[in-house]
């Protein structure tokens, strides 16, 4: 991968295509995994405020 392409993957103001991210991760020996879960499992329940 050209350095300019790698720079784009880490630029938070640019959208990277999923296949580009997958190729970059594969070059590092990693795999991208996507999972769909119900929102109530993802969002932590609010904790009560500590007593003063």
Buried (B, 14 or more C-beta within 10 A) or exposed (E): EEEEEEEBBEEEEEEBEEEBEBBBBEEEEEEEEEEEEEEEEEEEEEEEEEEE
